[in-house]
Amino acid sequence: MTEAQPASVPAAKSSVIFVFLVVLIDMLGFGIIMPVLPTLITQITGGSLSEAAVDAGWLAFAYAAMQFLFGPVIGNLSDRFGRRPVLLGALGGYAIAYTLMGFAPTLLWLFVARIVAGIMGASFSTAYAYIADITPPEKRSQNFGLIGAAFGLGFIFGPAIGGILGEYGVRLPFFAAGGLAALNLVFGFFMLRESLPKEKRRPFQLARANAVTALKGLGGQNRVVLWYAAALTIWMTGHVVYPVVFAFFAMESFGWSGITIGIALACVGIGAAIVQGLLIRVLIPRIGERNAVIIGAVSMAISTVFYVIAGPGQGWMIFVAIPIGALQGLFQPSINGLMSQAVSDDTQGELQGAVSSLQSIASVIGPPLFTAVFAAFTIPGALAYLPGAPFGLAGIIAAIALVVFLRGYAMHCHSDDVPPPAAEPVVP
């Protein structure tokens, strides 16, 4: 089959929409399994909910470790061979991984499936690079926000579908997720156009295909990228508390069923879709990336307080926290937009691959940390019974990320090597 032609400028809008659909279907598959994963682990292992949470943390650790090792490889391969083959290969990997999870008879089988997903599931960083290819620098933050909206919509429908399907069989959602990934692979094979012209590709260099080397190379252009990357890594360390702990927290604190958990996560998705798909496109031009990041970090810190203080019979507090926490969706797209403006066009894939690996570091650290905190505060004989403790820790981490970002932004404004960010708009 001949290589697809690069997407032209007039086709940029339709290409953005397609990548939006790619990420949306991926996130539908991810969201479908969230409400039922605790039940599947407890069925396989026969352990308690606290013990299952720890197992889930190590499953997430395995996934993130593979992302850390292979994320920069995938990003560099996309700079060499184009975005299209990498996106399609990642989709095939997801289809295999979810199917393996559906058949899993043992915990080891689940770990193998998560390792496969971690190696092949690099479509998100490549999707960001695809957007960077076809979008002018001044509009990248808004279009990165559209990709974030796909994440949100995946959380709207995915957990709700997973909760419903889980009522008919705890393994059914995993097969549904695998089917969605396979369907997306077929769709992309016929419809996805290449975004990176041959003249902008560069040779693959194995020495650059790791996070440390990649960021050293990018940091050689300017130090600003390293500060932004550090802030994003810290932020993601706190943010992973939601997909890893939420279902366990809701079952332990309020006795919620899979359907109720799915509804709550769907509300999270609605908030994310509104903020990243609509609000961010209005707010960033008015308040600027710096203020958007501040709002995102503060909103997360405030929302986590509700998780900490909510006791038995007070599940309604979570539905108060969700719309407040939705504004945290301003954080990552704004930093991504600033970072993409600070590097050259021919290293966008390398940037996103390196950032993906740093985010994987966060996902390596976060899941075992948060699930261990959850277990420590919920096991029999705990010094204090506080299922929301992991969320309190996440709020503190968000505040630290904000401090690091503000330092990097100050350097960006005074750097002689990097065009300064656009002047902060004056809000009337």
C-alpha positions in Angstrom: 0.0 0.0 0.0 1.4 3.4 -0.9 2.0 5.9 1.8 -0.8 8.4 2.5 -0.1 11.9 1.4 0.5 14.6 4.0 -2.5 16.5 5.2 -2.7 19.9 3.5 -3.5 23.1 5.2 -7.1 23.2 4.0 -7.6 19.7 5.4 -6.2 20.7 8.8 -9.6 21.2 10.4 -10.8 17.8 9.3 -7.5 16.2 10.4 -7.9 17.7 13.9 -11.4 16.2 14.1 -10.2 12.8 13.1 -7.4 12.8 15.7 -10.0 13.8 18.2 -12.0 10.7 17.3 -8.9 8.5 17.5 -8.3 9.7 21.1 -12.0 9.6 22.0 -12.3 5.9 21.0 -9.1 5.0 22.8 -10.4 6.7 26.0 -13.8 5.0 25.6 -11.9 1.7 25.9 -9.9 2.9 28.9 -13.0 4.3 30.7 -15.1 1.1 30.1 -12.8 -1.0 32.3 -12.5 1.4 35.3 -15.7 0.6 37.2 -15.2 -3.2 37.0 -11.4 -3.5 37.5 -11.7 -3.7 41.4 -14.3 -6.5 41.1 -12.2 -8.4 38.5 -9.1 -8.3 40.7 -10.9 -9.4 43.8 -12.5 -12.3 41.9 -9.1 -13.4 40.5 -7.1 -13.1 43.7 -9.8 -13.6 46.4 -8.4 -10.8 48.4 -9.9 -7.7 50.1 -10.7 -4.4 48.4 -7.6 -2.8 50.1 -5.4 -5.6 48.8 -6.9 -5.3 45.3 -6.2 -1.6 45.3 -2.5 -2.4 45.9 -2.6 -4.9 43.0 -4.2 -2.3 40.8 -1.4 0.1 41.7 1.3 -2.3 40.6 -0.7 -3.0 37.4 -0.6 0.7 36.6 3.1 0.7 37.5 3.8 -2.0 34.9 2.0 -0.1 32.3 3.8 3.2 33.1 7.2 1.5 33.2 6.7 0.3 29.7 5.5 3.7 28.6 8.7 5.2 30.1 10.9 2.8 28.2 9.1 2.9 24.9 7.4 6.3 24.8 10.5 8.1 23.4 11.1 5.3 20.9 7.6 5.7 19.6 8.0 9.5 19.4 11.2 9.3 17.5 9.8 6.6 15.2 7.0 9.0 14.3 9.5 11.7 13.5 11.2 9.2 11.1 8.4 7.3 9.5 5.4 9.6 10.1 2.5 9.7 12.5 0.1 7.4 10.6 1.9 4.0 11.0 2.6 4.7 14.7 -1.0 5.6 15.5 -2.2 2.5 13.7 0.3 0.2 15.4 -0.7 1.6 18.8 -4.3 1.0 18.2 -3.6 -2.7 17.3 -1.6 -3.0 20.6 -4.6 -1.7 22.6 -6.9 -4.2 20.9 -4.7 -7.1 21.8 -4.1 -5.9 25.4 -7.8 -5.4 26.3 -8.7 -8.8 24.8 -6.0 -10.4 27.0 -7.4 -8.8 30.1 -10.9 -10.1 29.2 -9.5 -13.7 29.2 -7.2 -13.3 32.2 -7.5 -16.3 34.6 -4.7 -15.1 36.9 -3.1 -11.8 38.1 0.0 -12.6 36.1 -2.1 -12.6 32.9 -3.4 -9.1 33.8 0.2 -8.0 34.2 1.2 -9.3 30.8 -1.8 -7.5 29.2 -0.8 -4.2 30.9 2.8 -4.6 29.7 1.5 -5.1 26.1 -0.6 -2.0 26.4 2.3 0.0 27.8 4.6 -1.0 25.0 2.1 -0.4 22.2 -0.2 2.3 23.6 1.7 5.4 22.6 -1.1 6.9 20.5 -1.6 9.9 22.8 1.9 11.4 22.5 1.7 10.8 18.7 -1.7 12.4 18.5 -0.3 15.5 20.2 2.6 15.5 17.6 0.0 15.2 14.8 -1.8 18.2 16.1 1.5 20.2 16.3 2.2 19.2 12.7 -1.0 20.8 11.3 -1.7 23.6 13.7 -0.1 27.1 13.8 1.9 27.6 17.0 -0.4 30.3 18.4 -3.4 27.9 18.1 -1.8 24.8 19.5 -3.0 25.2 23.1 -6.6 25.4 21.9 -6.3 22.3 19.8 -4.4 20.4 22.5 -7.4 21.3 24.6 -9.6 19.6 22.0 -7.6 16.4 22.5 -8.2 16.9 26.2 -11.9 17.1 25.5 -11.7 13.7 23.8 -10.3 12.4 27.1 -13.3 13.9 28.8 -15.9 12.5 26.5 -14.2 9.1 26.8 -14.8 9.4 30.5 -18.4 10.4 30.0 -19.4 7.4 28.0 -16.7 4.9 28.8 -17.3 4.4 32.6 -21.1 4.6 32.1 -21.0 1.8 29.5 -18.6 -0.2 31.6 -20.8 0.1 34.6 -23.8 -1.1 32.6 -21.9 -3.9 30.8 -20.4 -5.0 34.1 -23.9 -5.9 35.4 -24.0 -8.7 32.7 -20.5 -9.9 33.3 -17.3 -8.5 34.8 -15.2 -9.4 31.8 -17.6 -8.1 29.2 -16.3 -4.5 29.4 -12.8 -5.6 28.6 -13.9 -7.4 25.4 -15.9 -4.3 24.5 -12.8 -2.1 24.9 -10.8 -4.4 22.7 -13.5 -4.3 20.1 -13.5 -0.5 20.1 -9.8 -0.3 19.6 -10.0 -2.8 16.7 -12.8 -0.8 15.1 -10.7 2.4 15.4 -7.8 0.6 13.8 -9.9 -0.3 10.8 -11.3 3.2 10.6 -7.8 4.8 10.8 -6.4 2.5 8.2 -8.7 3.8 5.5 -9.2 7.4 6.7 -6.1 8.7 8.5 -3.9 10.9 6.4 -0.2 11.4 7.1 0.6 14.8 8.7 4.5 14.9 8.5 5.9 15.5 5.1 9.0 13.5 4.1 11.1 16.6 3.9 10.5 17.3 7.6 11.4 13.8 8.8 14.7 13.0 10.4 16.7 9.8 10.8 15.9 7.6 13.7 18.6 7.7 16.4 18.5 5.1 19.1 20.7 7.3 21.3 18.0 10.0 21.4 15.1 7.5 22.0 15.0 7.8 25.7 13.5 10.5 28.0 16.8 11.7 29.5 18.7 12.1 26.2 15.7 13.6 24.5 15.1 16.2 27.1 18.8 17.0 27.3 18.7 17.7 23.6 15.6 19.8 23.9 16.9 21.5 27.0 20.0 22.4 25.0 17.8 24.7 23.0 16.6 26.4 26.2 16.1 25.5 29.9 12.5 26.6 29.9 11.3 23.3 28.4 12.9 21.4 31.4 11.0 23.5 33.9 7.7 23.1 32.1 8.4 19.3 31.8 9.2 19.1 35.5 6.0 20.9 36.4 4.0 18.6 34.1 5.6 15.5 35.6 4.8 16.6 39.2 1.3 17.5 38.1 0.7 14.1 36.5 2.0 12.4 39.6 -0.9 13.9 41.5 -3.5 13.5 38.7 -3.1 9.8 38.4 -4.9 9.4 41.7 -8.3 9.6 39.9 -8.0 6.6 37.5 -6.1 4.5 40.0 -8.0 5.1 43.3 -11.4 6.6 42.5 -13.3 3.3 42.1 -11.8 1.7 45.2 -12.4 4.9 47.2 -16.1 5.1 46.1 -16.7 1.4 46.9 -15.0 1.7 50.3 -16.4 5.0 51.4 -20.0 4.8 50.1 -20.5 1.2 48.9 -21.2 2.4 45.4 -22.0 -0.1 42.7 -20.3 -0.2 39.3 -23.1 1.8 37.7 -22.9 4.5 40.3 -19.1 4.7 39.9 -19.7 4.9 36.2 -22.1 7.8 36.5 -19.7 9.7 38.8 -16.9 9.2 36.4 -19.2 10.2 33.5 -19.8 13.5 35.4 -16.0 13.9 35.6 -15.9 13.5 31.8 -18.6 16.0 31.2 -16.7 18.6 33.2 -13.5 17.8 31.4 -15.1 18.0 28.0 -16.7 21.4 28.8 -13.5 22.9 30.1 -11.1 21.5 27.6 -13.3 21.4 24.5 -15.1 24.7 25.0 -14.1 26.9 27.9 -10.3 26.7 27.2 -10.8 28.0 23.7 -12.4 31.1 25.2 -10.4 31.5 28.4 -6.8 31.2 27.1 -7.1 34.0 24.6 -8.6 36.2 27.4 -6.4 35.3 30.4 -3.3 33.6 28.9 -1.6 30.3 29.6 -0.1 31.4 32.9 -3.4 32.3 34.5 -5.0 29.2 33.0 -2.4 27.0 34.7 -2.9 28.7 38.0 -6.6 28.2 37.9 -6.2 24.6 37.0 -3.8 23.8 39.9 -5.9 25.7 42.5 -9.1 24.1 41.4 -7.6 20.6 41.9 -6.3 21.5 45.3 -9.7 22.7 46.5 -11.6 19.8 45.0 -9.5 17.2 46.8 -10.5 18.6 50.2 -14.1 17.3 49.6 -12.7 13.8 49.0 -10.8 13.9 52.2 -13.7 15.1 54.4 -16.5 13.1 52.8 -17.7 10.3 55.2 -20.2 7.4 54.9 -23.5 8.6 53.5 -21.9 11.8 52.1 -21.3 10.7 48.6 -23.1 13.9 47.4 -20.0 15.8 48.3 -18.1 14.1 45.5 -20.7 15.6 43.1 -19.9 19.0 44.5 -16.2 18.4 44.1 -16.4 17.2 40.5 -17.4 20.6 38.8 -14.8 22.4 40.9 -12.1 20.0 39.9 -13.1 20.2 36.3 -11.1 23.4 35.9 -7.9 21.5 36.4 -8.4 20.6 32.8 -6.8 24.0 32.0 -3.4 22.9 33.4 -1.9 20.4 30.9 -3.0 21.9 27.5 -1.7 25.3 28.5 1.7 24.0 29.5 1.8 21.8 26.4 1.1 24.8 24.2 3.9 26.8 25.8 6.3 23.9 25.4 5.5 23.3 21.8 6.2 27.0 21.1 9.6 26.8 22.7 11.1 24.0 20.4 11.7 23.7 16.7 9.1 22.2 14.3 11.2 19.1 13.5 11.4 18.0 17.1 7.7 18.1 18.0 7.4 14.3 18.0 10.6 14.0 20.1 9.2 16.6 22.5 5.9 14.8 23.0 7.6 11.4 23.2 10.0 12.7 25.9 7.1 14.4 27.8 5.2 11.1 27.5 8.0 9.3 29.2 8.2 11.9 32.0 4.5 11.5 32.5 5.1 7.8 32.7 7.6 8.5 35.5 4.7 10.1 37.3 2.5 7.1 36.5 5.3 4.8 37.8 5.5 6.7 41.1 1.9 7.7 41.6 -0.1 4.4 41.5 1.9 2.4 44.1 2.1 5.5 46.2 -1.6 6.4 46.2 -2.8 2.8 46.5 -0.4 2.2 49.4 -1.8 5.3 51.1 -5.3 4.1 50.5 -4.5 0.6 51.9 -2.8 2.2 54.9 -5.8 4.2 55.8 -8.5 1.5 55.2 -7.0 -1.8 56.4 -8.2 -3.2 59.8 -6.3 -1.6 62.6 -5.3 1.5 60.7 -4.2 4.4 62.8 -6.9 6.5 61.2 -9.7 5.5 58.8 -9.5 8.0 55.9 -10.2 6.6 52.5 -9.8 10.0 50.9 -6.2 10.4 52.1 -4.7 9.8 48.7 -6.7 12.7 47.3 -5.4 15.0 50.0 -1.9 14.1 49.0 -2.7 14.7 45.4 -3.9 18.3 46.2 -0.5 19.0 47.9 1.3 17.7 44.8 -0.7 20.0 42.6 0.4 23.0 44.6 4.1 22.0 44.2 3.6 21.6 40.4 2.2 25.2 40.3 5.3 26.6 42.1 7.7 24.8 39.6 5.6 26.1 36.6 5.7 29.7 37.8 9.5 29.5 38.1 9.8 28.2 34.5 7.4 30.8 33.2 9.4 33.6 34.8 12.5 32.2 33.0 10.5 32.1 29.7 9.6 35.7 30.0 13.3 36.8 30.5 15.0 34.3 28.2 17.2 35.6 25.4 17.1 32.2 23.6 13.4 31.7 23.3 10.7 34.0 22.0 8.8 35.2 25.1 5.2 34.0 25.6 2.5 36.2 24.4 1.8 39.1 26.7 -0.9 38.2 29.3 -4.2 39.6 28.2 -5.8 42.3 30.3 -9.1 41.0 31.4 -11.7 43.8 31.4 
